[in-house]
Amino acid sequence: MTHKMILDLDTGIDDALAIAYALGSPEVELIGITSEYGNVLTERSVVNSQQILHLLGHPEIPVYLGAGHSTMTNDFSVLPISAEIHGQDGVGEIHLTQPHPDAASESAVDFILAACQQYGADLSIVATGPMTNLALAIQKDLPTLQKVGQIVIMGGALTVCGNVSPYAEANISQDPEAADLLFKSGLPVTMVGLDVTLRTLFTKKDTQEWRALATDAAKAYADMVDYYIKAYEVTSPHLHGCALHDPLAVAVAINPSLVTTFPLNLKTEVEGPSRGRTIGDNARLDDPKTRTAVCVQVDTPRFLNAFKTRIGQLLKAVK
């Protein structure tokens, strides 16, 4: 099965890995990237995605400008911890200089809805930033969005602690109201959260294998991920590597057998100290249909093998 895929990104380092995983997967036709805020400002996210696509030999894939701030605010500033983890440019200060085209005139939300209308059940949306673009699409035209085949998100935590508070994961915490709207929309959502992403680690030994490929793309990706790993040595020294958050979401969209899921009608808590927490919705526990699923286990060796093979072959092939 070929997946028509949209990546909805706040393009930092693991988002760049998600782009590479999608491009390195023969099952995927990446039809566009929609950008938003998070690791970087939205405008920077657009530039990063365009330059990564150029680096990987696919400058023809369009990138769209999406939300610049959450549904409940009027502006956005990058958090210092985000700049520490991803660099001021969002991609590990690797200083990509490829020319990039202007962002497409069509908005991210309009592109998402048009793709749902055109491709229907053949379309997969993988969202690895805040859920704001999806929330705006729900508010604008839920019936059209309901034509989508699947939505896979990197965000949330059900069985483990959050990474920006004891309760909240970073992507969800940027716009809890948007995530809550998504979970309660009835759309087919799979949550790839910290429960599984923290079990998928990449090390400097792995980046050395990329560096040995001796292509410009391989060197750039090795430099980028080494920067990411160095940040993890400060924020999460017990992991001894970096977690492959966003590429795992792409992998799950392609091959759901990589994970074990738990069906659960979810909500996001939007008030109090647990704001941003993703948890079962008591009001919908007895609903006859469950449209959301939470990943709770991952076949780490099989995913890491696919990750290394697919991205390694792509980085080797790009001159």
Backbone bond lengths (Angstrom), bond angles and torsions (degrees), N, CA, C in turn:
res aa  C-N    CA-C-N  psi(-1)  N-CA   C-N-CA  omega(-1)  CA-C   N-CA-C  phi
1 M - - - 1.466 - - 1.524 109.87 -
2 T 1.320 116.03 131.83 1.454 121.15 175.46 1.524 109.52 -95.23
3 H 1.310 115.53 126.65 1.455 121.50 178.66 1.525 109.36 -94.26
4 K 1.324 117.53 119.76 1.448 119.84 162.00 1.518 105.55 -72.82
5 M 1.321 118.18 126.62 1.468 119.75 -171.57 1.513 111.54 -130.44
6 I 1.330 114.90 137.53 1.460 123.50 167.28 1.521 107.57 -111.64
7 L 1.325 116.50 130.26 1.457 121.38 171.20 1.523 108.19 -100.89
8 D 1.327 116.15 125.53 1.464 122.78 178.92 1.523 106.60 -106.77
9 L 1.340 117.28 106.82 1.462 121.77 -162.68 1.521 113.58 -129.12
10 D 1.333 115.00 150.80 1.471 122.67 164.28 1.524 105.86 -112.43
11 T 1.293 117.86 74.11 1.458 123.53 -153.92 1.518 115.17 -58.87
12 G 1.348 111.88 99.09 1.445 124.04 166.87 1.520 108.46 -109.44
13 I 1.315 117.11 -157.49 1.463 120.31 -172.10 1.519 112.01 -69.19
14 D 1.334 118.32 -47.52 1.468 117.28 -178.35 1.523 111.66 -71.92
15 D 1.334 118.31 -24.79 1.463 120.61 171.92 1.531 109.88 -65.73
16 A 1.345 116.72 -39.49 1.464 120.25 176.16 1.523 110.92 -62.33
17 L 1.317 116.80 -34.84 1.460 120.54 175.26 1.531 110.89 -68.24
18 A 1.322 116.88 -35.75 1.465 120.47 176.79 1.525 110.80 -64.04
19 I 1.350 116.66 -40.76 1.467 120.26 176.84 1.524 109.61 -60.02
20 A 1.321 116.72 -46.45 1.466 120.17 -178.75 1.519 111.25 -64.24
21 Y 1.322 117.72 -39.16 1.469 119.97 179.44 1.523 110.46 -64.31
22 A 1.320 117.27 -42.09 1.462 120.23 178.79 1.527 110.78 -64.04
23 L 1.339 117.07 -45.60 1.463 120.22 -179.15 1.522 111.97 -68.17
24 G 1.320 117.35 -26.75 1.455 120.91 179.62 1.511 114.31 -87.78
25 S 1.331 117.28 3.69 1.463 122.28 -177.01 1.522 110.13 -106.04
26 P 1.332 118.37 117.00 1.463 120.61 -178.04 1.518 113.56 -64.81
27 E 1.339 117.45 -17.95 1.465 120.58 -179.94 1.525 112.80 -79.10
28 V 1.328 117.39 -6.69 1.465 121.42 -170.00 1.519 111.39 -113.31
29 E 1.331 115.94 134.32 1.454 122.37 163.65 1.523 106.67 -112.50
30 L 1.322 115.97 105.08 1.464 120.98 -178.99 1.525 107.79 -77.86
31 I 1.340 116.44 109.81 1.469 119.69 -173.95 1.523 112.69 -93.81
32 G 1.328 117.55 -12.21 1.454 119.56 178.78 1.509 111.78 172.83
33 I 1.324 114.65 161.37 1.464 122.49 175.75 1.519 107.98 -122.48
34 T 1.323 115.81 130.62 1.463 120.87 174.58 1.525 107.79 -107.21
35 S 1.312 115.42 136.68 1.463 120.77 -170.10 1.518 111.45 -110.39
36 E 1.320 115.01 151.51 1.458 120.68 171.53 1.521 109.80 -155.70
37 Y 1.313 115.10 -176.76 1.460 124.70 -175.51 1.526 110.50 -80.48
38 G 1.321 116.27 166.41 1.462 121.34 175.12 1.513 109.79 149.89
39 N 1.337 116.89 -94.57 1.464 120.20 175.93 1.523 111.18 -62.64
40 V 1.333 115.28 -30.08 1.470 123.14 -179.68 1.523 107.78 -143.77
41 L 1.315 117.53 174.03 1.451 121.16 170.61 1.529 109.42 -67.46
42 T 1.318 117.19 154.91 1.457 120.98 -175.83 1.523 111.86 -57.93
43 E 1.317 117.22 -42.82 1.461 120.12 -179.35 1.532 111.09 -61.30
44 R 1.324 116.57 -37.72 1.459 120.35 177.06 1.526 110.63 -70.34
45 S 1.313 116.76 -35.23 1.460 120.70 176.73 1.522 110.94 -59.90
46 V 1.333 116.50 -41.76 1.471 120.98 177.04 1.525 109.94 -59.08
47 V 1.327 116.71 -50.76 1.469 121.22 -178.40 1.526 110.41 -60.66
48 N 1.333 117.52 -45.65 1.463 120.27 -179.64 1.519 111.40 -59.31
49 S 1.337 116.76 -45.46 1.461 119.77 -179.67 1.520 110.91 -62.92
50 Q 1.331 116.75 -44.01 1.463 120.10 179.74 1.524 111.31 -61.99
51 Q 1.325 116.62 -42.46 1.459 119.19 -177.92 1.527 111.57 -71.50
52 I 1.327 117.58 -35.40 1.465 120.54 175.49 1.523 110.02 -64.91
53 L 1.323 117.40 -43.84 1.466 120.28 178.06 1.530 110.61 -60.66
54 H 1.316 116.85 -40.91 1.465 120.72 177.65 1.528 110.30 -63.49
55 L 1.317 117.07 -45.53 1.461 121.89 179.44 1.525 111.26 -57.98
56 L 1.331 116.53 -37.37 1.464 121.81 -175.62 1.524 112.71 -92.03
57 G 1.328 116.47 8.04 1.455 119.65 172.92 1.508 115.72 85.08
58 H 1.332 117.94 19.27 1.471 120.88 -179.23 1.534 111.37 -132.71
59 P 1.326 117.83 58.81 1.467 119.73 179.82 1.522 113.32 -70.05
60 E 1.331 117.19 -10.82 1.467 120.52 -178.02 1.533 113.34 -76.77
61 I 1.322 117.18 -15.38 1.475 119.83 -177.90 1.526 108.81 -75.20
62 P 1.336 118.39 126.32 1.462 120.33 -175.39 1.524 112.61 -76.22
63 V 1.325 114.41 150.19 1.465 122.61 176.63 1.526 107.97 -123.91
64 Y 1.322 116.66 133.20 1.459 121.78 -173.09 1.527 110.71 -116.62
65 L 1.314 114.75 145.65 1.463 121.78 179.67 1.518 109.83 -85.38
66 G 1.335 115.65 123.55 1.456 120.57 -179.62 1.513 112.34 -114.69
67 A 1.321 115.99 -148.75 1.460 122.66 -173.10 1.526 111.24 -62.25
68 G 1.332 115.06 140.88 1.453 121.10 178.34 1.516 113.50 -100.79
69 H 1.327 116.03 -7.88 1.474 121.20 -179.39 1.511 108.09 -162.93
70 S 1.321 116.29 171.42 1.463 120.91 -175.93 1.521 111.40 -69.90
71 T 1.320 115.14 168.80 1.463 120.59 -179.70 1.518 112.79 -67.73
72 M 1.335 117.86 -15.74 1.464 121.30 -175.05 1.525 113.03 -112.10
73 T 1.347 117.04 5.97 1.462 120.01 -178.93 1.529 109.64 -129.61
74 N 1.327 114.64 172.83 1.463 120.32 179.99 1.519 113.38 -112.51
75 D 1.322 117.56 -4.31 1.457 120.33 178.33 1.519 108.92 -157.30
76 F 1.323 115.60 178.04 1.465 120.92 -177.80 1.516 108.97 -151.70
77 S 1.321 116.65 139.55 1.463 123.32 172.18 1.526 108.25 -126.55
78 V 1.309 115.76 138.88 1.463 120.33 179.74 1.521 109.33 -67.21
79 L 1.321 117.11 132.77 1.454 121.20 178.95 1.529 110.25 -70.87
80 P 1.337 117.89 144.28 1.465 119.96 178.44 1.525 113.38 -55.26
81 I 1.333 117.78 -36.39 1.464 120.26 -179.81 1.520 111.08 -65.55
82 S 1.339 117.52 -32.87 1.463 120.41 177.70 1.518 110.73 -66.32
83 A 1.340 115.82 -43.29 1.462 120.02 178.19 1.527 110.88 -64.91
84 E 1.333 116.65 -34.19 1.460 120.27 178.56 1.527 111.02 -67.08
85 I 1.323 116.52 -40.53 1.465 120.62 -176.03 1.526 111.77 -77.37
86 H 1.343 116.69 -42.25 1.465 120.76 -172.37 1.529 113.70 -105.75
87 G 1.325 117.65 -10.05 1.457 121.10 -174.71 1.514 111.40 90.38
88 Q 1.311 116.04 161.77 1.466 120.23 -179.48 1.524 111.37 -61.41
89 D 1.332 116.82 -32.45 1.463 119.85 -179.98 1.521 112.51 -88.26
90 G 1.323 117.38 -6.94 1.460 121.42 179.18 1.511 114.66 89.72
91 V 1.330 117.45 -15.30 1.465 119.83 -177.44 1.532 111.21 -127.25
92 G 1.320 115.69 43.77 1.455 121.16 170.18 1.507 115.83 70.40
93 E 1.346 116.62 25.41 1.470 121.67 176.96 1.531 112.24 55.28
94 I 1.351 116.67 39.56 1.467 118.91 179.72 1.525 112.05 -87.76
95 H 1.335 116.17 -4.58 1.467 122.13 170.44 1.527 112.79 57.08
96 L 1.326 115.24 55.82 1.461 119.62 173.91 1.527 108.78 -65.42
97 T 1.312 116.41 134.96 1.464 119.97 -175.44 1.523 112.67 -123.36
98 Q 1.342 117.15 8.10 1.457 118.49 -179.49 1.517 110.23 -60.24
99 P 1.324 116.99 144.22 1.464 118.52 174.60 1.514 109.93 -63.99
100 H 1.300 115.89 148.01 1.455 119.51 179.47 1.523 108.84 -132.18
101 P 1.341 117.03 142.62 1.456 120.48 179.38 1.518 111.12 -74.63
102 D 1.311 115.14 168.57 1.451 118.79 173.23 1.521 109.96 -66.78
103 A 1.328 116.49 152.94 1.459 120.22 174.60 1.520 109.35 -62.27
104 A 1.325 115.43 146.10 1.461 119.36 178.76 1.520 109.79 -59.70
105 S 1.333 115.25 148.32 1.461 119.12 -177.22 1.525 111.85 -70.21
106 E 1.318 117.03 -26.86 1.470 120.48 178.72 1.527 109.46 -69.33
107 S 1.313 116.48 139.68 1.462 120.03 -179.50 1.523 110.61 -74.28
108 A 1.340 115.58 158.83 1.454 121.01 177.91 1.522 111.33 -58.46
109 V 1.319 116.69 -44.85 1.471 120.57 -177.83 1.521 110.24 -64.09
110 D 1.329 117.40 -44.03 1.469 119.97 179.42 1.530 110.94 -64.18
111 F 1.331 116.69 -37.82 1.461 119.49 178.29 1.527 110.90 -64.76
112 I 1.332 117.00 -44.01 1.464 120.55 178.75 1.529 110.36 -58.65
113 L 1.312 117.03 -46.30 1.462 120.58 -177.75 1.529 111.16 -67.64
114 A 1.323 117.03 -40.39 1.469 120.03 178.52 1.529 110.58 -63.58
115 A 1.321 117.38 -38.92 1.462 120.91 179.32 1.530 110.79 -67.59
116 C 1.330 117.16 -38.88 1.474 120.32 176.12 1.522 110.54 -61.47
117 Q 1.320 116.36 -41.72 1.454 120.96 179.29 1.527 110.76 -64.96
118 Q 1.325 117.00 -40.56 1.462 120.91 -175.22 1.525 112.79 -77.73
119 Y 1.330 117.38 -42.74 1.459 120.29 -170.11 1.525 114.11 -106.12
120 G 1.318 118.06 -20.77 1.456 121.18 176.14 1.510 113.16 55.19
121 A 1.337 116.17 -127.44 1.460 121.68 -173.92 1.524 113.19 -66.90
122 D 1.327 118.47 -13.54 1.465 120.98 177.83 1.527 112.56 -81.12
123 L 1.317 117.47 -5.92 1.459 121.31 -175.91 1.524 111.69 -96.06
124 S 1.331 114.86 132.09 1.466 122.25 171.58 1.522 108.29 -114.49
125 I 1.322 116.66 132.51 1.466 121.95 172.87 1.521 107.26 -110.05
126 V 1.315 116.39 125.22 1.460 121.73 176.62 1.521 107.38 -114.44
127 A 1.322 116.32 116.41 1.463 122.73 -175.26 1.526 109.00 -110.99
128 T 1.333 116.34 121.70 1.457 119.83 -176.24 1.523 112.79 -124.90
129 G 1.323 116.23 20.93 1.462 121.81 172.83 1.517 108.55 -127.52
130 P 1.323 118.53 -156.03 1.459 120.14 171.48 1.533 110.01 -59.67
131 M 1.306 117.09 160.71 1.465 120.94 -176.52 1.529 112.14 -92.37
132 T 1.314 117.48 22.43 1.461 121.33 -171.60 1.525 112.77 -66.92
133 N 1.338 118.28 -45.51 1.463 119.36 179.34 1.523 111.27 -59.16
134 L 1.327 116.45 -40.84 1.464 119.87 179.21 1.524 111.20 -67.01
135 A 1.321 116.84 -39.35 1.456 119.99 177.82 1.523 110.84 -62.91
136 L 1.325 117.08 -41.51 1.462 120.62 178.84 1.527 110.69 -65.23
137 A 1.331 117.23 -36.25 1.461 120.55 176.65 1.521 111.06 -67.07
138 I 1.329 116.93 -38.78 1.474 120.89 176.20 1.518 109.96 -60.96
139 Q 1.318 116.06 -46.05 1.463 120.32 -178.22 1.519 111.72 -66.06
140 K 1.321 117.20 -31.33 1.463 120.73 -176.71 1.517 112.66 -82.72
141 D 1.354 117.37 -41.82 1.469 118.91 -173.74 1.522 110.09 -163.42
142 L 1.323 117.02 74.95 1.458 120.85 -179.57 1.528 112.44 -61.38
143 P 1.337 120.79 -41.75 1.474 119.12 -179.31 1.532 113.14 -57.19
144 T 1.317 117.63 -38.11 1.469 119.14 177.85 1.521 110.82 -71.07
145 L 1.320 117.48 -41.14 1.458 120.57 178.88 1.528 110.88 -62.71
146 Q 1.309 117.76 -29.56 1.464 121.93 -179.79 1.531 112.73 -66.33
147 K 1.319 117.90 -11.70 1.460 120.93 177.13 1.525 112.13 -75.44
148 V 1.319 118.69 -13.60 1.457 123.12 -175.71 1.523 110.98 -61.79
149 G 1.341 115.78 148.00 1.452 119.51 177.49 1.510 112.94 -72.31
150 Q 1.321 116.36 -47.44 1.462 120.61 179.56 1.514 109.70 -159.99
151 I 1.328 114.39 153.09 1.459 122.48 171.21 1.522 106.85 -123.29
152 V 1.315 116.43 122.11 1.462 121.94 177.66 1.522 107.03 -115.32
153 I 1.310 116.63 126.23 1.460 120.18 -178.04 1.521 110.76 -116.63
154 M 1.333 115.89 143.17 1.446 120.02 166.34 1.517 105.68 -97.29
155 G 1.317 115.10 111.40 1.456 120.14 -179.19 1.501 110.04 170.99
156 G 1.318 115.21 160.75 1.451 120.53 173.47 1.521 114.06 85.41
157 A 1.303 113.58 171.41 1.466 122.95 177.37 1.520 106.87 -158.89
158 L 1.304 116.50 127.62 1.463 120.52 179.56 1.519 112.03 -109.22
159 T 1.348 116.73 -46.92 1.468 120.66 -173.62 1.522 112.77 -105.79
160 V 1.339 117.39 -1.20 1.463 121.40 178.59 1.520 108.74 -129.53
161 C 1.320 116.07 171.81 1.459 120.84 178.79 1.531 110.84 -73.19
162 G 1.318 115.37 160.79 1.453 120.37 173.51 1.515 111.30 -73.24
163 N 1.342 116.22 175.49 1.465 119.69 178.71 1.526 113.23 -114.87
164 V 1.338 117.66 -0.70 1.465 120.18 171.27 1.525 111.58 -118.58
165 S 1.321 116.78 -11.79 1.451 124.01 171.30 1.519 105.80 -157.06
166 P 1.321 118.36 171.39 1.467 117.78 177.55 1.530 113.24 -59.89
167 Y 1.341 116.42 -16.55 1.455 120.70 -175.07 1.526 113.75 -110.81
168 A 1.316 117.84 -34.76 1.466 121.57 -162.79 1.520 113.07 -109.81
169 E 1.328 114.63 138.53 1.467 123.23 171.33 1.521 108.07 -88.84
170 A 1.341 116.99 154.29 1.462 121.47 -168.58 1.521 114.05 -61.28
171 N 1.329 118.77 -48.23 1.469 119.92 -177.19 1.523 111.70 -62.26
172 I 1.317 116.60 -43.73 1.465 120.22 -179.87 1.516 110.43 -66.56
173 S 1.340 116.64 -37.67 1.464 120.36 -175.91 1.523 112.08 -66.36
174 Q 1.334 117.63 -23.21 1.465 120.14 179.77 1.527 111.82 -66.76
175 D 1.344 116.93 -31.67 1.466 121.10 -179.72 1.525 109.41 -154.73
176 P 1.351 117.03 74.42 1.464 119.56 -178.47 1.522 113.12 -58.66
177 E 1.333 117.18 -35.35 1.472 120.00 -179.22 1.524 111.04 -64.05
178 A 1.333 116.33 -38.14 1.465 119.84 178.52 1.525 110.62 -65.75
179 A 1.320 116.90 -43.40 1.467 119.91 178.81 1.525 110.78 -63.95
180 D 1.313 116.74 -39.91 1.459 120.37 179.14 1.529 111.02 -62.88
181 L 1.328 115.83 -42.00 1.464 120.10 177.57 1.520 110.45 -62.34
182 L 1.322 117.44 -42.11 1.460 121.10 179.25 1.524 111.03 -62.42
183 F 1.329 117.10 -47.69 1.460 120.47 -177.90 1.533 112.62 -63.21
184 K 1.310 117.06 -31.12 1.460 121.20 -176.35 1.534 112.92 -95.56
185 S 1.336 116.58 4.73 1.466 120.99 -173.97 1.517 113.83 -80.23
186 G 1.324 116.97 -16.78 1.460 119.89 -173.69 1.514 113.71 86.05
187 L 1.334 117.55 1.78 1.456 121.53 178.03 1.533 110.44 -74.53
188 P 1.331 117.53 152.89 1.474 120.67 -179.24 1.528 111.38 -78.17
189 V 1.315 116.61 97.11 1.471 122.14 -172.91 1.524 110.09 -114.58
190 T 1.321 115.94 131.68 1.465 122.45 170.40 1.522 108.05 -111.12
191 M 1.324 116.67 124.48 1.454 121.96 -179.08 1.528 110.14 -96.03
192 V 1.324 115.16 112.87 1.459 121.88 174.60 1.520 105.87 -99.94
193 G 1.317 116.12 94.13 1.454 121.03 -172.25 1.514 113.29 -105.96
194 L 1.321 114.91 -170.20 1.461 120.93 -179.53 1.520 111.84 -61.41
195 D 1.332 116.97 -21.09 1.462 121.61 177.31 1.525 111.51 -52.52
196 V 1.340 116.72 -35.48 1.470 120.79 -177.76 1.525 112.96 -113.95
197 T 1.323 118.29 -33.43 1.469 118.60 -174.76 1.519 112.46 -66.53
198 L 1.321 117.64 -30.64 1.463 120.33 -179.72 1.529 112.16 -72.62
199 R 1.321 116.45 -5.82 1.470 120.84 177.47 1.525 111.87 -98.09
200 T 1.324 117.39 5.56 1.464 121.78 -177.43 1.521 108.12 -119.71
201 L 1.316 116.44 95.36 1.464 120.74 -171.24 1.525 111.75 -111.68
202 F 1.329 114.71 142.25 1.455 123.91 179.16 1.519 106.90 -120.05
203 T 1.324 118.12 140.65 1.457 122.02 -171.93 1.536 111.23 -122.89
204 K 1.328 115.86 172.29 1.469 120.49 177.62 1.527 111.62 -67.20
205 K 1.307 117.80 -24.62 1.463 119.75 172.98 1.530 109.95 -62.68
206 D 1.332 115.26 -39.23 1.468 119.82 178.40 1.524 111.33 -67.69
207 T 1.325 117.38 -41.62 1.469 118.62 -179.27 1.531 111.10 -68.08
208 Q 1.322 117.68 -28.38 1.465 119.78 175.50 1.524 111.09 -62.72
209 E 1.323 116.75 -34.31 1.468 119.95 177.35 1.522 110.06 -65.82
210 W 1.331 117.41 -37.73 1.464 119.86 175.18 1.527 110.28 -65.60
211 R 1.325 116.00 -44.53 1.463 119.69 -176.84 1.533 110.73 -59.89
212 A 1.331 115.71 -33.79 1.460 120.50 -179.29 1.529 112.70 -68.57
213 L 1.334 118.12 -14.84 1.466 120.87 177.80 1.518 111.45 -69.82
214 A 1.328 116.69 -23.08 1.475 123.45 169.86 1.522 114.26 64.39
215 T 1.315 117.44 28.88 1.466 120.12 170.47 1.526 108.25 -104.78
216 D 1.328 115.86 160.34 1.465 119.68 179.27 1.524 110.53 -60.42
217 A 1.329 116.36 -41.10 1.464 119.83 -179.43 1.524 111.19 -65.40
218 A 1.322 116.55 -41.31 1.466 119.94 -179.51 1.525 110.96 -65.43
219 K 1.343 116.92 -41.72 1.456 119.53 178.48 1.525 110.82 -64.31
220 A 1.334 117.09 -42.93 1.461 120.55 179.89 1.527 110.91 -61.72
221 Y 1.313 117.21 -43.66 1.460 120.15 -179.93 1.526 111.45 -68.86
222 A 1.319 117.64 -37.56 1.464 119.62 176.85 1.525 110.69 -64.25
223 D 1.328 116.95 -43.29 1.471 120.40 178.06 1.520 110.79 -62.80
224 M 1.320 116.08 -43.40 1.458 121.33 -177.90 1.532 110.86 -62.38
225 V 1.325 116.57 -47.21 1.464 119.66 -176.69 1.522 111.37 -74.26
226 D 1.323 118.50 -31.87 1.473 119.36 173.63 1.533 110.73 -61.18
227 Y 1.329 116.90 -38.68 1.468 121.18 175.70 1.527 109.69 -60.39
228 Y 1.320 116.06 -44.38 1.469 123.26 179.77 1.530 110.56 -62.07
229 I 1.331 116.30 -45.02 1.463 120.97 180.00 1.528 110.25 -63.47
230 K 1.338 116.73 -39.95 1.464 120.07 178.75 1.525 111.16 -60.86
231 A 1.339 116.66 -39.14 1.467 119.81 176.90 1.525 110.76 -65.06
232 Y 1.319 117.09 -38.22 1.470 120.82 177.94 1.524 111.50 -64.89
233 E 1.332 116.97 -30.55 1.464 119.56 178.19 1.518 111.26 -62.73
234 V 1.341 116.09 -25.14 1.468 121.21 178.07 1.522 110.82 -89.88
235 T 1.341 116.37 -46.57 1.475 119.47 -173.35 1.522 113.03 -83.74
236 S 1.330 117.89 -32.22 1.473 121.79 -176.08 1.528 110.13 -143.41
237 P 1.335 118.01 64.70 1.465 119.96 -173.90 1.518 113.82 -62.09
238 H 1.337 117.24 -22.15 1.461 120.54 -178.41 1.522 112.77 -70.39
239 L 1.347 117.55 -15.95 1.460 120.02 -176.46 1.531 112.74 -81.21
240 H 1.343 117.93 -26.71 1.467 122.81 179.45 1.535 112.25 57.97
241 G 1.309 115.63 37.86 1.457 121.94 179.65 1.516 109.02 166.98
242 C 1.322 116.24 -169.84 1.465 119.86 176.85 1.520 109.89 -115.43
243 A 1.314 115.96 146.69 1.461 121.19 178.93 1.527 109.91 -81.56
244 L 1.318 115.61 141.21 1.471 121.77 -177.94 1.524 109.32 -96.17
245 H 1.333 114.98 64.80 1.462 120.48 -173.72 1.537 112.51 -57.38
246 D 1.321 116.22 -64.02 1.462 120.63 -168.88 1.527 113.94 -72.31
247 P 1.340 119.18 -41.45 1.465 116.78 177.33 1.518 113.73 -63.17
248 L 1.333 117.99 -27.75 1.461 118.65 176.47 1.520 110.63 -63.77
249 A 1.319 118.17 -36.91 1.463 120.35 178.21 1.530 110.83 -62.46
250 V 1.343 117.12 -40.90 1.460 120.48 176.54 1.525 109.88 -63.00
251 A 1.332 116.26 -43.71 1.460 120.33 -179.24 1.525 112.03 -61.63
252 V 1.325 117.03 -39.53 1.463 121.17 179.75 1.522 110.77 -67.51
253 A 1.335 116.82 -36.91 1.470 119.59 177.34 1.525 110.93 -62.12
254 I 1.333 116.17 -35.82 1.463 121.03 -179.71 1.522 111.37 -78.88
255 N 1.317 116.05 -44.11 1.464 121.62 -172.40 1.523 110.25 -136.92
256 P 1.326 117.84 87.16 1.467 120.70 -177.95 1.522 113.82 -62.07
257 S 1.331 117.71 -17.22 1.466 119.28 -178.64 1.521 112.49 -69.50
258 L 1.342 117.50 -8.96 1.461 120.14 176.63 1.524 112.37 -68.92
259 V 1.325 116.96 -18.70 1.463 120.56 -175.03 1.525 111.03 -129.67
260 T 1.317 113.87 159.27 1.460 122.03 168.28 1.517 107.16 -104.22
261 T 1.325 116.95 130.93 1.459 120.30 -177.51 1.518 111.51 -115.13
262 F 1.320 114.42 154.79 1.460 122.62 177.16 1.525 107.81 -117.00
263 P 1.336 118.15 119.16 1.463 119.02 179.79 1.525 110.77 -72.60
264 L 1.329 116.18 128.46 1.459 120.02 -176.16 1.518 109.46 -160.51
265 N 1.305 117.24 127.00 1.461 120.45 172.78 1.526 107.97 -73.59
266 L 1.319 115.31 113.05 1.459 122.12 -171.66 1.519 112.45 -94.90
267 K 1.317 114.30 160.66 1.463 122.71 166.29 1.516 107.44 -141.47
268 T 1.304 115.68 166.27 1.467 121.61 171.77 1.515 107.96 -116.88
269 E 1.316 116.54 129.12 1.457 119.88 177.17 1.532 108.82 -73.84
270 V 1.314 116.20 131.09 1.465 120.70 -172.12 1.527 113.02 -115.71
271 E 1.319 117.23 4.07 1.462 120.31 -179.90 1.520 110.46 -135.53
272 G 1.334 115.35 157.72 1.448 121.14 172.33 1.512 114.09 76.29
273 P 1.338 116.53 -172.69 1.464 120.70 -175.47 1.521 113.58 -64.75
274 S 1.331 117.78 -21.76 1.465 120.60 179.95 1.527 112.24 -94.86
275 R 1.325 118.23 16.99 1.458 122.07 177.37 1.531 110.19 -52.88
276 G 1.324 116.00 129.44 1.451 121.28 -178.45 1.517 113.77 98.73
277 R 1.321 117.38 -6.01 1.459 120.17 -179.63 1.526 110.68 -72.48
278 T 1.326 117.50 134.98 1.466 123.15 174.61 1.522 108.02 -101.36
279 I 1.329 115.70 123.25 1.460 121.18 -170.35 1.524 109.18 -153.39
280 G 1.312 116.52 162.54 1.454 119.84 176.82 1.520 111.57 -62.70
281 D 1.343 114.85 143.55 1.464 121.48 -179.18 1.521 108.82 -92.04
282 N 1.332 116.21 107.99 1.473 120.20 -177.50 1.523 112.79 -56.18
283 A 1.316 115.78 -32.43 1.464 119.63 -176.83 1.527 112.25 -71.39
284 R 1.341 117.50 -15.30 1.462 119.80 -177.39 1.526 112.76 -123.46
285 L 1.314 117.46 18.63 1.459 120.13 -178.29 1.527 111.99 -64.17
286 D 1.318 117.59 -30.66 1.465 121.46 -176.87 1.519 113.49 -100.29
287 D 1.327 117.09 9.38 1.462 119.05 176.85 1.526 109.67 -59.90
288 P 1.317 118.26 138.40 1.470 120.05 -178.10 1.523 113.41 -66.34
289 K 1.326 118.11 -23.34 1.460 121.35 -179.21 1.523 109.87 -120.15
290 T 1.339 115.40 131.64 1.462 121.53 176.07 1.517 108.27 -110.74
291 R 1.323 117.03 120.29 1.455 121.42 -175.52 1.521 112.81 -103.24
292 T 1.315 118.42 -7.77 1.460 120.62 178.44 1.523 109.93 -115.44
293 A 1.313 115.63 147.46 1.458 122.03 178.98 1.514 108.66 -135.16
294 V 1.312 116.61 142.28 1.464 122.80 -178.73 1.523 108.97 -112.18
295 C 1.318 116.90 128.12 1.458 121.02 175.35 1.527 109.37 -74.68
296 V 1.326 116.00 125.83 1.466 119.85 -177.66 1.530 113.43 -120.74
297 Q 1.328 117.51 -15.44 1.461 121.55 174.43 1.516 108.11 -140.93
298 V 1.339 116.73 151.77 1.456 121.49 178.40 1.521 108.97 -137.11
299 D 1.325 115.61 141.04 1.460 121.74 174.09 1.529 106.75 -81.31
300 T 1.325 115.34 84.84 1.459 120.82 -172.02 1.524 112.87 -58.99
301 P 1.336 120.47 -48.81 1.468 118.63 -179.03 1.529 113.15 -59.09
302 R 1.316 117.18 -40.49 1.462 119.87 -178.60 1.524 110.95 -68.69
303 F 1.341 116.69 -40.44 1.466 118.86 177.47 1.522 111.16 -65.64
304 L 1.323 117.99 -46.98 1.465 120.17 -178.44 1.523 111.25 -61.33
305 N 1.322 117.01 -37.06 1.460 119.62 177.16 1.527 110.74 -62.98
306 A 1.333 116.25 -45.44 1.464 120.05 178.73 1.526 110.72 -63.98
307 F 1.329 116.56 -41.69 1.469 121.57 -179.75 1.525 110.79 -60.53
308 K 1.316 116.33 -51.02 1.463 120.14 -177.34 1.528 110.94 -66.12
309 T 1.313 117.02 -40.83 1.459 120.77 -177.22 1.521 111.03 -67.78
310 R 1.330 116.76 -49.88 1.460 120.46 -174.42 1.525 111.88 -67.75
311 I 1.326 116.73 -47.32 1.459 118.51 -178.88 1.524 110.34 -72.80
312 G 1.316 117.83 -36.92 1.463 120.73 178.37 1.516 111.91 -60.29
313 Q 1.333 116.98 -44.48 1.462 120.10 179.06 1.517 111.31 -65.26
314 L 1.342 116.92 -38.21 1.457 120.50 178.30 1.522 110.84 -65.08
315 L 1.324 117.91 -47.13 1.460 121.66 -178.42 1.527 111.35 -65.45
316 K 1.307 117.54 -32.44 1.460 121.38 177.88 1.519 111.67 -71.41
317 A 1.337 115.82 -34.86 1.466 120.24 -174.81 1.512 113.12 -78.24
318 V 1.357 116.65 -27.27 1.466 120.13 -176.33 1.520 109.23 -82.11
319 K 1.309 116.82 120.80 1.462 120.97 -178.21 1.531 110.89 -93.87
